[in-house]
Amino acid sequence: MSDSVSDEAAEPGARLTGLRLVFRSVSEFLLDEGRVLAARHDSDLIRALVWLALMQVAGDDSERGASVRGLARSLSLPFETARRKVHELEAAGLCRLSDDRGVVAIPPPAHQARAEIDRLCEAFQALMGRMTRLGAGPALFLGGPPPSPAPDQDRARQIAHRQIQGFVLRALEAGVKPHGSILNAVIYSALISLNAERITNDVHLARRYASAATAPPDELRVPARPSDIAARIGLPYELVRRRLLLFRTRGWSHVVDGGYLGSLARLEDAEVLASLLTISQRFGQLVQTVVQTGLAFDDAAA
């Protein structure tokens, strides 16, 4: 992936390093997906991710399963947490235990699977359209415009859907190291996303604060209340409130006008920036692989 986004309003030849611009857009997409997943699992994002991981393991083989230990390792979860979530999924009829194959996902009915494929691919296409308007469309990751779409869009969507799902899992896993857990990473991402809502989809501000070296100042950011964050990601209010108190204790955020702002020091932390870079690079790889499926992009994204 190129790390630059050209700014037509800048002086000729001027370039902006686009790490924050790309990450803000991708983060909005990931938070949307996290909210959809949590809503399907009684606001339990971790259970939702264990289910998604099982579906990824299965792929086209409905009998392929994973061990609880393997699930725990892949999602950076304590073994007991993964075991408990598997039993909850089993009780809900979403997986079964096999003596020789471990935990096996029970796939949804065909009409539900088809609707989910369409929903996720349309969400990805909409994301690429928004990013194109900010100067970070497919060409940024491909080095040129995407090729013509495949004639068989149904097949392209089926393949792209699995790749996009895999990216969602890998991107959330990338936030574990700097934040300590997937939940911390998601809640912190929701915090800084709401803080930056004035900037994310504003062409001029998004480009002005596009680089790793240009974290947006406090005066442009909007404090986020715990209830706002809980609603953004579909998690229980008390869970979010407790994590925000932890973030404040660690110096990751501070309170302004009854809401929280992510601290500038945290936004500029080397480990956090490395996580942003990893997610942005993986997204660039996703764009390249999705393009290879022949999935159509609208005119704006193309």
Secondary structure, 3 states (H helix, E strand, C coil): CCCEEECCCCCCCCEEECHHHHHHHHHHHHHHHHHHHHHCCCCCHHHHHHHHHHHHHHCCCCCCCECHHHHHHHCCCCHHHHHHHHHHHHHCCCEEEECCCEEEECCCCHHHHHHHHHHHHHHHHHHHHHHHHCCCCHHHHHCCCCCCCCCCHHHHHHHHHHHHHHHHHHHHHHCHHHHCCHHHHHHHHHHHHHHCHHHHCCHHHHHHCCCCCCCCCHHHCCCECHHHHHHHHCCCHHHHHHHHHHHHHCCCEEEECCEEEECHHHHCCHHHHHHHHHHHHHHHHHHHHHHHHCCCCCCCCC
